Amino acid sequence: MAQTSVKDLLSAGVHFGHLTRKWNPNMAPYIYMERNGIHIISLYKTVAKIEEASEALKKIAASGRKILFVATKKQAKDIVSESASKVKMPYITERWPGGMLTNFVTIRKAVKKMASIDRMKKDGTFETLSKKERLQVERMRAKLEKNLGSINDMTRLPGALFVVDIKREHIAIKEAQKLKIPIFAMVDTNSDPREVEYVIPSNDDATKSIEKILSLVTDAVAEGLQERKNEKEASDQENQKEEGTAANSKDAEAPVEAVKAKAAEETQTEEAPAVENTAEETPAAAAEKSEEEAPTEGKEEK
C-alpha cells in the first residue's frame, strides 16, 4: 500500500479547515491550531486515519463488494467520476436520488428501463414509434443516464459508501446509517465526525485536497481488486491441477484394467480346449470299451 506522507498532504492543502466561528466542537480532537481565524487540521492524525480507512477499503474490495462514491459539489464531481471509473466502482456526482439505498429495488427498475430502451433501439422497435414518442423516450434515456448511468453495474447494495462533504450529502449518510452500511468520508472542521465510521479529517473544498485523498483511497481499492484477481487465478490453477491429477489416475488405471481383462481372456481360452478334448475323447473311450467287451462275450460262448 502506498505510504502517505505529511509533506504531500501539506502541499495539497489538506490541512486547511473552515473559519473558527463555523467549527463543530466534535472535530476538536482533529484540530491542531487556529491561524488567522481558520482552524488547521492535524495532518499526523489525517495520515493515521487514511491508512486505517485504506486498509478497510482494501478488504471490502477484495471481498468482491462495491464501494459507492458520492460527491455532488462542483469542485469534486469530475475528480470523483474519474477516480471511481479507474477502479470500476459506482459513483453519484449529480443529485442524490431519494431512496437510492433504502428503496434500491425502485432505483434498479429505473436502471433496467435504460437497458430496455437500448434493446428497443437494437431490435428496431424504436423506429416504429412516432417522432414525438421517440423524442420523449430519448429525453427519458438521457435523464436516466445522467443521474443513474454511473450505477448501471451495481446490482445490489454497496458494501461501503465514500462521501466527500458529509454536510452536503446528509441524505446519503442517513440512508447508509439506516441500512448499517459503513461510511468513509472526508470530514472538514464544520462537520460532525460521529456520523461516520471511518473519518478522514481533511479539507473537503479544495480541488487538490480532494484529488490527493481520492488518489490514496482508489489505490487501496485497486490493490484489493488485484488481490481478489490473484486469489481467483490461484484457485483456478488448483482446480485445473486437480482435474489433471484425476485424469492421469484414470489413465493409469486403464492399462491395469486392460491387463486384467487380457489375463481373464487367456484363462478362458486355456480352459476351453480342455473341455473340447474331454468331449472328443469320450467317444473313443466308448469304442475301446466295446472292443474289449466283444471278445469276452465270444469266449464265454465257446
ChimeraX commands (.cxc) that place a marker at each C-alpha (Angstrom):
marker #1 position 0.00,0.00,0.00 radius 0.5
marker #1 position 1.27,3.49,-0.89 radius 0.5
marker #1 position 2.69,5.34,2.10 radius 0.5
marker #1 position 1.09,8.69,2.93 radius 0.5
marker #1 position 3.42,11.50,3.94 radius 0.5
marker #1 position 2.55,14.66,5.84 radius 0.5
marker #1 position 4.55,16.70,3.35 radius 0.5
marker #1 position 2.41,15.56,0.40 radius 0.5
marker #1 position -0.80,16.36,2.29 radius 0.5
marker #1 position 0.58,19.74,3.30 radius 0.5
marker #1 position 1.42,20.67,-0.30 radius 0.5
marker #1 position -2.11,19.65,-1.35 radius 0.5
marker #1 position -3.68,21.95,1.26 radius 0.5
marker #1 position -5.39,19.13,3.14 radius 0.5
marker #1 position -4.74,20.88,6.48 radius 0.5
marker #1 position -6.94,23.95,5.88 radius 0.5
marker #1 position -10.22,23.88,7.80 radius 0.5
marker #1 position -13.16,26.29,7.95 radius 0.5
marker #1 position -13.49,29.55,9.81 radius 0.5
marker #1 position -13.31,29.15,13.58 radius 0.5
marker #1 position -16.85,30.52,14.02 radius 0.5
marker #1 position -18.21,27.72,11.80 radius 0.5
marker #1 position -16.49,24.83,13.53 radius 0.5
marker #1 position -18.12,21.78,15.05 radius 0.5
marker #1 position -16.85,21.12,18.60 radius 0.5
marker #1 position -16.81,17.35,17.92 radius 0.5
marker #1 position -13.92,17.96,15.49 radius 0.5
marker #1 position -11.71,19.30,18.32 radius 0.5
marker #1 position -9.56,16.10,18.55 radius 0.5
marker #1 position -8.54,16.53,14.91 radius 0.5
marker #1 position -7.70,20.25,15.05 radius 0.5
marker #1 position -4.06,21.23,15.53 radius 0.5
marker #1 position -4.33,25.00,15.96 radius 0.5
marker #1 position -6.01,28.21,14.84 radius 0.5
marker #1 position -4.37,30.63,12.44 radius 0.5
marker #1 position -5.85,33.89,11.06 radius 0.5
marker #1 position -9.34,32.86,12.11 radius 0.5
marker #1 position -9.07,29.44,10.38 radius 0.5
marker #1 position -8.70,26.05,12.02 radius 0.5
marker #1 position -5.71,23.95,10.98 radius 0.5
marker #1 position -6.22,20.18,10.83 radius 0.5
marker #1 position -3.59,17.91,12.39 radius 0.5
marker #1 position -2.09,16.07,9.41 radius 0.5
marker #1 position -0.49,13.38,11.59 radius 0.5
marker #1 position -3.98,12.27,12.59 radius 0.5
marker #1 position -5.09,12.56,8.97 radius 0.5
marker #1 position -2.29,10.20,7.88 radius 0.5
marker #1 position -3.26,7.65,10.54 radius 0.5
marker #1 position -6.94,7.83,9.56 radius 0.5
marker #1 position -6.13,7.50,5.83 radius 0.5
marker #1 position -4.14,4.32,6.50 radius 0.5
marker #1 position -6.95,2.89,8.63 radius 0.5
marker #1 position -9.60,3.70,6.00 radius 0.5
marker #1 position -7.42,2.40,3.15 radius 0.5
marker #1 position -6.93,-0.95,4.89 radius 0.5
marker #1 position -10.69,-1.33,5.43 radius 0.5
marker #1 position -11.50,-0.33,1.83 radius 0.5
marker #1 position -8.91,-2.79,0.55 radius 0.5
marker #1 position -10.62,-5.64,2.44 radius 0.5
marker #1 position -14.06,-4.64,1.14 radius 0.5
marker #1 position -12.79,-4.52,-2.45 radius 0.5
marker #1 position -11.02,-7.88,-2.04 radius 0.5
marker #1 position -14.30,-9.43,-0.82 radius 0.5
marker #1 position -15.94,-8.51,-4.14 radius 0.5
marker #1 position -18.37,-5.88,-2.84 radius 0.5
marker #1 position -18.85,-2.48,-4.45 radius 0.5
marker #1 position -17.92,0.89,-2.92 radius 0.5
marker #1 position -20.25,3.75,-3.86 radius 0.5
marker #1 position -18.52,7.14,-4.21 radius 0.5
marker #1 position -20.74,10.17,-3.55 radius 0.5
marker #1 position -19.86,13.80,-4.28 radius 0.5
marker #1 position -22.31,16.28,-5.79 radius 0.5
marker #1 position -20.38,19.51,-5.12 radius 0.5
marker #1 position -18.99,21.22,-8.20 radius 0.5
marker #1 position -15.27,21.01,-7.37 radius 0.5
marker #1 position -15.45,17.28,-6.57 radius 0.5
marker #1 position -17.67,15.95,-9.41 radius 0.5
marker #1 position -15.07,15.37,-12.10 radius 0.5
marker #1 position -12.40,14.10,-9.71 radius 0.5
marker #1 position -14.74,11.52,-8.15 radius 0.5
marker #1 position -16.08,10.31,-11.51 radius 0.5
marker #1 position -12.55,9.85,-12.90 radius 0.5
marker #1 position -11.19,8.17,-9.76 radius 0.5
marker #1 position -14.16,5.79,-9.38 radius 0.5
marker #1 position -14.11,4.91,-13.08 radius 0.5
marker #1 position -10.44,3.87,-12.86 radius 0.5
marker #1 position -11.27,1.17,-10.29 radius 0.5
marker #1 position -14.66,0.38,-11.93 radius 0.5
marker #1 position -16.71,1.43,-8.92 radius 0.5
marker #1 position -20.17,3.09,-8.98 radius 0.5
marker #1 position -20.48,6.79,-8.18 radius 0.5
marker #1 position -23.08,9.55,-7.81 radius 0.5
marker #1 position -21.99,13.01,-8.93 radius 0.5
marker #1 position -25.37,14.51,-9.83 radius 0.5
marker #1 position -28.32,14.94,-7.49 radius 0.5
marker #1 position -28.64,12.17,-4.92 radius 0.5
marker #1 position -31.82,10.28,-5.85 radius 0.5
marker #1 position -34.01,9.95,-2.74 radius 0.5
marker #1 position -34.25,6.32,-1.65 radius 0.5
marker #1 position -31.15,5.37,-3.58 radius 0.5
marker #1 position -30.28,2.86,-0.86 radius 0.5
marker #1 position -33.46,2.44,1.19 radius 0.5
marker #1 position -35.60,1.97,-1.94 radius 0.5
marker #1 position -32.97,0.27,-4.07 radius 0.5
marker #1 position -35.47,-2.01,-5.88 radius 0.5
marker #1 position -37.19,1.01,-7.48 radius 0.5
marker #1 position -33.83,2.50,-8.49 radius 0.5
marker #1 position -32.89,-0.81,-10.16 radius 0.5
marker #1 position -36.15,-0.67,-12.14 radius 0.5
marker #1 position -35.14,2.75,-13.46 radius 0.5
marker #1 position -31.73,1.37,-14.45 radius 0.5
marker #1 position -33.41,-1.57,-16.22 radius 0.5
marker #1 position -35.59,0.95,-18.08 radius 0.5
marker #1 position -32.41,2.26,-19.72 radius 0.5
marker #1 position -31.49,-1.26,-20.82 radius 0.5
marker #1 position -34.97,-1.80,-22.29 radius 0.5
marker #1 position -34.70,1.42,-24.30 radius 0.5
marker #1 position -31.31,0.29,-25.64 radius 0.5
marker #1 position -32.87,-3.04,-26.68 radius 0.5
marker #1 position -35.65,-1.16,-28.47 radius 0.5
marker #1 position -33.03,0.70,-30.50 radius 0.5
marker #1 position -31.21,-2.54,-31.37 radius 0.5
marker #1 position -34.21,-4.63,-32.45 radius 0.5
marker #1 position -35.84,-1.82,-34.46 radius 0.5
marker #1 position -38.85,-1.28,-32.19 radius 0.5
marker #1 position -37.70,2.29,-31.56 radius 0.5
marker #1 position -38.13,3.17,-35.24 radius 0.5
marker #1 position -41.80,2.11,-35.20 radius 0.5
marker #1 position -42.62,4.87,-32.69 radius 0.5
marker #1 position -43.87,8.26,-33.78 radius 0.5
marker #1 position -41.49,11.21,-33.85 radius 0.5
marker #1 position -42.95,12.67,-30.65 radius 0.5
marker #1 position -42.71,9.35,-28.79 radius 0.5
marker #1 position -39.09,8.85,-29.92 radius 0.5
marker #1 position -38.22,12.30,-28.64 radius 0.5
marker #1 position -39.82,11.60,-25.25 radius 0.5
marker #1 position -38.03,8.25,-24.94 radius 0.5
marker #1 position -34.67,9.82,-25.84 radius 0.5
marker #1 position -35.15,12.54,-23.24 radius 0.5
marker #1 position -36.03,9.94,-20.61 radius 0.5
marker #1 position -32.95,7.91,-21.56 radius 0.5
marker #1 position -30.68,10.96,-21.32 radius 0.5
marker #1 position -32.08,11.90,-17.91 radius 0.5
marker #1 position -31.67,8.38,-16.55 radius 0.5
marker #1 position -28.14,8.18,-17.96 radius 0.5
marker #1 position -27.19,11.46,-16.31 radius 0.5
marker #1 position -28.49,10.51,-12.86 radius 0.5
marker #1 position -28.09,6.74,-12.76 radius 0.5
marker #1 position -25.77,5.77,-15.60 radius 0.5
marker #1 position -22.80,5.51,-13.26 radius 0.5
marker #1 position -24.51,2.84,-11.11 radius 0.5
marker #1 position -25.53,0.65,-14.06 radius 0.5
marker #1 position -23.32,-2.23,-12.85 radius 0.5
marker #1 position -24.39,-2.01,-9.20 radius 0.5
marker #1 position -26.85,-4.91,-8.98 radius 0.5
marker #1 position -27.03,-4.96,-5.16 radius 0.5
marker #1 position -26.48,-2.62,-2.23 radius 0.5
marker #1 position -22.88,-1.40,-1.91 radius 0.5
marker #1 position -20.51,-2.74,0.71 radius 0.5
marker #1 position -19.47,0.78,1.71 radius 0.5
marker #1 position -20.04,4.47,0.98 radius 0.5
marker #1 position -17.28,7.03,0.37 radius 0.5
marker #1 position -18.54,10.59,0.78 radius 0.5
marker #1 position -16.98,13.98,0.14 radius 0.5
marker #1 position -18.56,16.61,2.44 radius 0.5
marker #1 position -20.99,14.85,4.78 radius 0.5
marker #1 position -22.97,18.05,5.45 radius 0.5
marker #1 position -23.93,18.34,1.80 radius 0.5
marker #1 position -24.62,14.60,1.40 radius 0.5
marker #1 position -26.61,14.27,4.64 radius 0.5
marker #1 position -29.42,12.30,2.90 radius 0.5
marker #1 position -26.95,9.67,1.66 radius 0.5
marker #1 position -25.45,9.48,5.17 radius 0.5
marker #1 position -28.88,8.93,6.77 radius 0.5
marker #1 position -29.80,6.17,4.31 radius 0.5
marker #1 position -26.48,4.37,4.82 radius 0.5
marker #1 position -26.87,4.62,8.61 radius 0.5
marker #1 position -30.36,3.14,8.40 radius 0.5
marker #1 position -29.07,0.14,6.43 radius 0.5
marker #1 position -25.88,-0.10,8.55 radius 0.5
marker #1 position -23.60,0.39,5.56 radius 0.5
marker #1 position -20.10,1.53,6.66 radius 0.5
marker #1 position -19.35,5.15,5.73 radius 0.5
marker #1 position -15.94,6.51,4.75 radius 0.5
marker #1 position -15.79,10.29,4.42 radius 0.5
marker #1 position -13.66,13.37,4.10 radius 0.5
marker #1 position -14.73,15.39,7.15 radius 0.5
marker #1 position -13.98,19.11,7.47 radius 0.5
marker #1 position -13.94,21.17,10.68 radius 0.5
marker #1 position -17.58,22.27,10.21 radius 0.5
marker #1 position -18.94,18.65,10.19 radius 0.5
marker #1 position -19.85,16.11,12.84 radius 0.5
marker #1 position -17.45,13.12,12.71 radius 0.5
marker #1 position -19.75,10.99,14.89 radius 0.5
marker #1 position -21.94,10.27,11.84 radius 0.5
marker #1 position -19.10,8.42,10.09 radius 0.5
marker #1 position -17.37,5.12,10.94 radius 0.5
marker #1 position -14.12,5.96,9.11 radius 0.5
marker #1 position -13.27,9.66,9.45 radius 0.5
marker #1 position -10.62,11.27,7.24 radius 0.5
marker #1 position -10.16,14.79,8.69 radius 0.5
marker #1 position -9.31,16.92,5.68 radius 0.5
marker #1 position -10.20,19.94,3.57 radius 0.5
marker #1 position -13.23,18.89,1.51 radius 0.5
marker #1 position -13.48,22.11,-0.51 radius 0.5
marker #1 position -10.14,22.41,-2.31 radius 0.5
marker #1 position -9.72,20.52,-5.58 radius 0.5
marker #1 position -6.12,19.49,-4.83 radius 0.5
marker #1 position -7.06,18.16,-1.41 radius 0.5
marker #1 position -9.94,16.08,-2.77 radius 0.5
marker #1 position -7.76,14.76,-5.59 radius 0.5
marker #1 position -4.98,13.76,-3.18 radius 0.5
marker #1 position -7.24,11.89,-0.75 radius 0.5
marker #1 position -9.13,10.12,-3.54 radius 0.5
marker #1 position -5.90,9.01,-5.23 radius 0.5
marker #1 position -4.79,7.33,-1.99 radius 0.5
marker #1 position -8.18,5.73,-1.45 radius 0.5
marker #1 position -8.54,4.41,-5.01 radius 0.5
marker #1 position -5.00,2.97,-4.85 radius 0.5
marker #1 position -6.07,0.90,-1.84 radius 0.5
marker #1 position -9.23,-0.24,-3.66 radius 0.5
marker #1 position -7.16,-1.19,-6.72 radius 0.5
marker #1 position -4.85,-3.30,-4.50 radius 0.5
marker #1 position -7.85,-5.09,-3.03 radius 0.5
marker #1 position -9.21,-5.84,-6.51 radius 0.5
marker #1 position -5.80,-7.16,-7.59 radius 0.5
marker #1 position -5.64,-9.44,-4.56 radius 0.5
marker #1 position -9.08,-10.83,-5.42 radius 0.5
marker #1 position -7.96,-11.42,-9.00 radius 0.5
marker #1 position -4.79,-13.24,-7.88 radius 0.5
marker #1 position -6.76,-15.46,-5.48 radius 0.5
marker #1 position -9.21,-16.33,-8.24 radius 0.5
marker #1 position -6.40,-17.23,-10.65 radius 0.5
marker #1 position -4.70,-19.36,-7.98 radius 0.5
marker #1 position -7.94,-21.24,-7.25 radius 0.5
marker #1 position -8.49,-21.81,-10.99 radius 0.5
marker #1 position -4.97,-23.24,-11.31 radius 0.5
marker #1 position -5.56,-25.57,-8.34 radius 0.5
marker #1 position -8.81,-26.78,-9.89 radius 0.5
marker #1 position -7.01,-27.45,-13.18 radius 0.5
marker #1 position -4.29,-29.39,-11.36 radius 0.5
marker #1 position -6.88,-31.47,-9.53 radius 0.5
marker #1 position -8.66,-32.22,-12.79 radius 0.5
marker #1 position -5.32,-33.15,-14.41 radius 0.5
marker #1 position -4.43,-35.43,-11.50 radius 0.5
marker #1 position -7.81,-37.15,-11.73 radius 0.5
marker #1 position -7.37,-37.62,-15.47 radius 0.5
marker #1 position -3.86,-39.07,-15.01 radius 0.5
marker #1 position -5.10,-41.52,-12.35 radius 0.5
marker #1 position -7.82,-42.68,-14.74 radius 0.5
marker #1 position -5.21,-43.10,-17.50 radius 0.5
marker #1 position -3.01,-45.09,-15.09 radius 0.5
marker #1 position -5.90,-47.33,-14.08 radius 0.5
marker #1 position -6.82,-48.03,-17.71 radius 0.5
marker #1 position -3.70,-50.21,-18.53 radius 0.5
marker #1 position -4.19,-52.19,-15.31 radius 0.5
marker #1 position -7.77,-52.92,-16.26 radius 0.5
marker #1 position -6.67,-53.86,-19.78 radius 0.5
marker #1 position -4.08,-56.31,-18.37 radius 0.5
marker #1 position -6.69,-57.83,-16.08 radius 0.5
marker #1 position -9.14,-58.21,-18.97 radius 0.5
marker #1 position -6.42,-59.78,-21.14 radius 0.5
marker #1 position -5.47,-62.23,-18.39 radius 0.5
marker #1 position -9.12,-63.21,-17.95 radius 0.5
marker #1 position -9.43,-63.83,-21.70 radius 0.5
marker #1 position -6.29,-66.01,-21.70 radius 0.5
marker #1 position -7.56,-68.12,-18.82 radius 0.5
marker #1 position -10.85,-68.62,-20.63 radius 0.5
marker #1 position -9.07,-69.68,-23.86 radius 0.5
marker #1 position -6.85,-72.12,-21.93 radius 0.5
marker #1 position -9.82,-73.75,-20.23 radius 0.5
marker #1 position -11.91,-74.05,-23.40 radius 0.5
marker #1 position -9.65,-76.63,-25.28 radius 0.5
marker #1 position -9.57,-78.86,-22.20 radius 0.5
marker #1 position -13.35,-79.11,-22.30 radius 0.5
marker #1 position -13.26,-79.82,-26.04 radius 0.5
marker #1 position -10.62,-82.58,-25.62 radius 0.5
marker #1 position -12.65,-84.32,-22.99 radius 0.5
marker #1 position -15.67,-84.14,-25.22 radius 0.5
marker #1 position -13.65,-85.62,-28.14 radius 0.5
marker #1 position -12.04,-88.36,-26.06 radius 0.5
marker #1 position -15.33,-89.69,-24.70 radius 0.5
marker #1 position -16.48,-91.48,-27.90 radius 0.5
marker #1 position -13.02,-93.11,-28.40 radius 0.5
marker #1 position -13.05,-94.42,-24.89 radius 0.5
marker #1 position -16.51,-95.85,-25.52 radius 0.5
marker #1 position -15.25,-97.62,-28.70 radius 0.5
marker #1 position -12.32,-99.18,-26.86 radius 0.5
marker #1 position -14.61,-100.39,-24.16 radius 0.5
marker #1 position -16.93,-102.02,-26.76 radius 0.5
marker #1 position -13.93,-103.77,-28.43 radius 0.5
marker #1 position -12.74,-105.12,-25.09 radius 0.5
marker #1 position -16.21,-106.36,-24.20 radius 0.5
marker #1 position -16.79,-108.14,-27.57 radius 0.5
marker #1 position -14.06,-110.87,-27.24 radius 0.5
marker #1 position -15.09,-111.59,-23.70 radius 0.5
marker #1 position -18.57,-112.34,-24.90 radius 0.5
marker #1 position -17.16,-114.72,-27.61 radius 0.5
marker #1 position -15.04,-116.57,-25.09 radius 0.5
marker #1 position -17.95,-117.08,-22.85 radius 0.5
marker #1 position -19.95,-118.62,-25.78 radius 0.5
marker #1 position -17.09,-121.11,-26.56 radius 0.5
marker link #1:1,2 radius 0.2
marker link #1:2,3 radius 0.2
marker link #1:3,4 radius 0.2
marker link #1:4,5 radius 0.2
marker link #1:5,6 radius 0.2
marker link #1:6,7 radius 0.2
marker link #1:7,8 radius 0.2
marker link #1:8,9 radius 0.2
marker link #1:9,10 radius 0.2
marker link #1:10,11 radius 0.2
marker link #1:11,12 radius 0.2
marker link #1:12,13 radius 0.2
marker link #1:13,14 radius 0.2
marker link #1:14,15 radius 0.2
marker link #1:15,16 radius 0.2
marker link #1:16,17 radius 0.2
marker link #1:17,18 radius 0.2
marker link #1:18,19 radius 0.2
marker link #1:19,20 radius 0.2
marker link #1:20,21 radius 0.2
marker link #1:21,22 radius 0.2
marker link #1:22,23 radius 0.2
marker link #1:23,24 radius 0.2
marker link #1:24,25 radius 0.2
marker link #1:25,26 radius 0.2
marker link #1:26,27 radius 0.2
marker link #1:27,28 radius 0.2
marker link #1:28,29 radius 0.2
marker link #1:29,30 radius 0.2
marker link #1:30,31 radius 0.2
marker link #1:31,32 radius 0.2
marker link #1:32,33 radius 0.2
marker link #1:33,34 radius 0.2
marker link #1:34,35 radius 0.2
marker link #1:35,36 radius 0.2
marker link #1:36,37 radius 0.2
marker link #1:37,38 radius 0.2
marker link #1:38,39 radius 0.2
marker link #1:39,40 radius 0.2
marker link #1:40,41 radius 0.2
marker link #1:41,42 radius 0.2
marker link #1:42,43 radius 0.2
marker link #1:43,44 radius 0.2
marker link #1:44,45 radius 0.2
marker link #1:45,46 radius 0.2
marker link #1:46,47 radius 0.2
marker link #1:47,48 radius 0.2
marker link #1:48,49 radius 0.2
marker link #1:49,50 radius 0.2
marker link #1:50,51 radius 0.2
marker link #1:51,52 radius 0.2
marker link #1:52,53 radius 0.2
marker link #1:53,54 radius 0.2
marker link #1:54,55 radius 0.2
marker link #1:55,56 radius 0.2
marker link #1:56,57 radius 0.2
marker link #1:57,58 radius 0.2
marker link #1:58,59 radius 0.2
marker link #1:59,60 radius 0.2
marker link #1:60,61 radius 0.2
marker link #1:61,62 radius 0.2
marker link #1:62,63 radius 0.2
marker link #1:63,64 radius 0.2
marker link #1:64,65 radius 0.2
marker link #1:65,66 radius 0.2
marker link #1:66,67 radius 0.2
marker link #1:67,68 radius 0.2
marker link #1:68,69 radius 0.2
marker link #1:69,70 radius 0.2
marker link #1:70,71 radius 0.2
marker link #1:71,72 radius 0.2
marker link #1:72,73 radius 0.2
marker link #1:73,74 radius 0.2
marker link #1:74,75 radius 0.2
marker link #1:75,76 radius 0.2
marker link #1:76,77 radius 0.2
marker link #1:77,78 radius 0.2
marker link #1:78,79 radius 0.2
marker link #1:79,80 radius 0.2
marker link #1:80,81 radius 0.2
marker link #1:81,82 radius 0.2
marker link #1:82,83 radius 0.2
marker link #1:83,84 radius 0.2
marker link #1:84,85 radius 0.2
marker link #1:85,86 radius 0.2
marker link #1:86,87 radius 0.2
marker link #1:87,88 radius 0.2
marker link #1:88,89 radius 0.2
marker link #1:89,90 radius 0.2
marker link #1:90,91 radius 0.2
marker link #1:91,92 radius 0.2
marker link #1:92,93 radius 0.2
marker link #1:93,94 radius 0.2
marker link #1:94,95 radius 0.2
marker link #1:95,96 radius 0.2
marker link #1:96,97 radius 0.2
marker link #1:97,98 radius 0.2
marker link #1:98,99 radius 0.2
marker link #1:99,100 radius 0.2
marker link #1:100,101 radius 0.2
marker link #1:101,102 radius 0.2
marker link #1:102,103 radius 0.2
marker link #1:103,104 radius 0.2
marker link #1:104,105 radius 0.2
marker link #1:105,106 radius 0.2
marker link #1:106,107 radius 0.2
marker link #1:107,108 radius 0.2
marker link #1:108,109 radius 0.2
marker link #1:109,110 radius 0.2
marker link #1:110,111 radius 0.2
marker link #1:111,112 radius 0.2
marker link #1:112,113 radius 0.2
marker link #1:113,114 radius 0.2
marker link #1:114,115 radius 0.2
marker link #1:115,116 radius 0.2
marker link #1:116,117 radius 0.2
marker link #1:117,118 radius 0.2
marker link #1:118,119 radius 0.2
marker link #1:119,120 radius 0.2
marker link #1:120,121 radius 0.2
marker link #1:121,122 radius 0.2
marker link #1:122,123 radius 0.2
marker link #1:123,124 radius 0.2
marker link #1:124,125 radius 0.2
marker link #1:125,126 radius 0.2
marker link #1:126,127 radius 0.2
marker link #1:127,128 radius 0.2
marker link #1:128,129 radius 0.2
marker link #1:129,130 radius 0.2
marker link #1:130,131 radius 0.2
marker link #1:131,132 radius 0.2
marker link #1:132,133 radius 0.2
marker link #1:133,134 radius 0.2
marker link #1:134,135 radius 0.2
marker link #1:135,136 radius 0.2
marker link #1:136,137 radius 0.2
marker link #1:137,138 radius 0.2
marker link #1:138,139 radius 0.2
marker link #1:139,140 radius 0.2
marker link #1:140,141 radius 0.2
marker link #1:141,142 radius 0.2
marker link #1:142,143 radius 0.2
marker link #1:143,144 radius 0.2
marker link #1:144,145 radius 0.2
marker link #1:145,146 radius 0.2
marker link #1:146,147 radius 0.2
marker link #1:147,148 radius 0.2
marker link #1:148,149 radius 0.2
marker link #1:149,150 radius 0.2
marker link #1:150,151 radius 0.2
marker link #1:151,152 radius 0.2
marker link #1:152,153 radius 0.2
marker link #1:153,154 radius 0.2
marker link #1:154,155 radius 0.2
marker link #1:155,156 radius 0.2
marker link #1:156,157 radius 0.2
marker link #1:157,158 radius 0.2
marker link #1:158,159 radius 0.2
marker link #1:159,160 radius 0.2
marker link #1:160,161 radius 0.2
marker link #1:161,162 radius 0.2
marker link #1:162,163 radius 0.2
marker link #1:163,164 radius 0.2
marker link #1:164,165 radius 0.2
marker link #1:165,166 radius 0.2
marker link #1:166,167 radius 0.2
marker link #1:167,168 radius 0.2
marker link #1:168,169 radius 0.2
marker link #1:169,170 radius 0.2
marker link #1:170,171 radius 0.2
marker link #1:171,172 radius 0.2
marker link #1:172,173 radius 0.2
marker link #1:173,174 radius 0.2
marker link #1:174,175 radius 0.2
marker link #1:175,176 radius 0.2
marker link #1:176,177 radius 0.2
marker link #1:177,178 radius 0.2
marker link #1:178,179 radius 0.2
marker link #1:179,180 radius 0.2
marker link #1:180,181 radius 0.2
marker link #1:181,182 radius 0.2
marker link #1:182,183 radius 0.2
marker link #1:183,184 radius 0.2
marker link #1:184,185 radius 0.2
marker link #1:185,186 radius 0.2
marker link #1:186,187 radius 0.2
marker link #1:187,188 radius 0.2
marker link #1:188,189 radius 0.2
marker link #1:189,190 radius 0.2
marker link #1:190,191 radius 0.2
marker link #1:191,192 radius 0.2
marker link #1:192,193 radius 0.2
marker link #1:193,194 radius 0.2
marker link #1:194,195 radius 0.2
marker link #1:195,196 radius 0.2
marker link #1:196,197 radius 0.2
marker link #1:197,198 radius 0.2
marker link #1:198,199 radius 0.2
marker link #1:199,200 radius 0.2
marker link #1:200,201 radius 0.2
marker link #1:201,202 radius 0.2
marker link #1:202,203 radius 0.2
marker link #1:203,204 radius 0.2
marker link #1:204,205 radius 0.2
marker link #1:205,206 radius 0.2
marker link #1:206,207 radius 0.2
marker link #1:207,208 radius 0.2
marker link #1:208,209 radius 0.2
marker link #1:209,210 radius 0.2
marker link #1:210,211 radius 0.2
marker link #1:211,212 radius 0.2
marker link #1:212,213 radius 0.2
marker link #1:213,214 radius 0.2
marker link #1:214,215 radius 0.2
marker link #1:215,216 radius 0.2
marker link #1:216,217 radius 0.2
marker link #1:217,218 radius 0.2
marker link #1:218,219 radius 0.2
marker link #1:219,220 radius 0.2
marker link #1:220,221 radius 0.2
marker link #1:221,222 radius 0.2
marker link #1:222,223 radius 0.2
marker link #1:223,224 radius 0.2
marker link #1:224,225 radius 0.2
marker link #1:225,226 radius 0.2
marker link #1:226,227 radius 0.2
marker link #1:227,228 radius 0.2
marker link #1:228,229 radius 0.2
marker link #1:229,230 radius 0.2
marker link #1:230,231 radius 0.2
marker link #1:231,232 radius 0.2
marker link #1:232,233 radius 0.2
marker link #1:233,234 radius 0.2
marker link #1:234,235 radius 0.2
marker link #1:235,236 radius 0.2
marker link #1:236,237 radius 0.2
marker link #1:237,238 radius 0.2
marker link #1:238,239 radius 0.2
marker link #1:239,240 radius 0.2
marker link #1:240,241 radius 0.2
marker link #1:241,242 radius 0.2
marker link #1:242,243 radius 0.2
marker link #1:243,244 radius 0.2
marker link #1:244,245 radius 0.2
marker link #1:245,246 radius 0.2
marker link #1:246,247 radius 0.2
marker link #1:247,248 radius 0.2
marker link #1:248,249 radius 0.2
marker link #1:249,250 radius 0.2
marker link #1:250,251 radius 0.2
marker link #1:251,252 radius 0.2
marker link #1:252,253 radius 0.2
marker link #1:253,254 radius 0.2
marker link #1:254,255 radius 0.2
marker link #1:255,256 radius 0.2
marker link #1:256,257 radius 0.2
marker link #1:257,258 radius 0.2
marker link #1:258,259 radius 0.2
marker link #1:259,260 radius 0.2
marker link #1:260,261 radius 0.2
marker link #1:261,262 radius 0.2
marker link #1:262,263 radius 0.2
marker link #1:263,264 radius 0.2
marker link #1:264,265 radius 0.2
marker link #1:265,266 radius 0.2
marker link #1:266,267 radius 0.2
marker link #1:267,268 radius 0.2
marker link #1:268,269 radius 0.2
marker link #1:269,270 radius 0.2
marker link #1:270,271 radius 0.2
marker link #1:271,272 radius 0.2
marker link #1:272,273 radius 0.2
marker link #1:273,274 radius 0.2
marker link #1:274,275 radius 0.2
marker link #1:275,276 radius 0.2
marker link #1:276,277 radius 0.2
marker link #1:277,278 radius 0.2
marker link #1:278,279 radius 0.2
marker link #1:279,280 radius 0.2
marker link #1:280,281 radius 0.2
marker link #1:281,282 radius 0.2
marker link #1:282,283 radius 0.2
marker link #1:283,284 radius 0.2
marker link #1:284,285 radius 0.2
marker link #1:285,286 radius 0.2
marker link #1:286,287 radius 0.2
marker link #1:287,288 radius 0.2
marker link #1:288,289 radius 0.2
marker link #1:289,290 radius 0.2
marker link #1:290,291 radius 0.2
marker link #1:291,292 radius 0.2
marker link #1:292,293 radius 0.2
marker link #1:293,294 radius 0.2
marker link #1:294,295 radius 0.2
marker link #1:295,296 radius 0.2
marker link #1:296,297 radius 0.2
marker link #1:297,298 radius 0.2
marker link #1:298,299 radius 0.2
marker link #1:299,300 radius 0.2
marker link #1:300,301 radius 0.2
marker link #1:301,302 radius 0.2
view
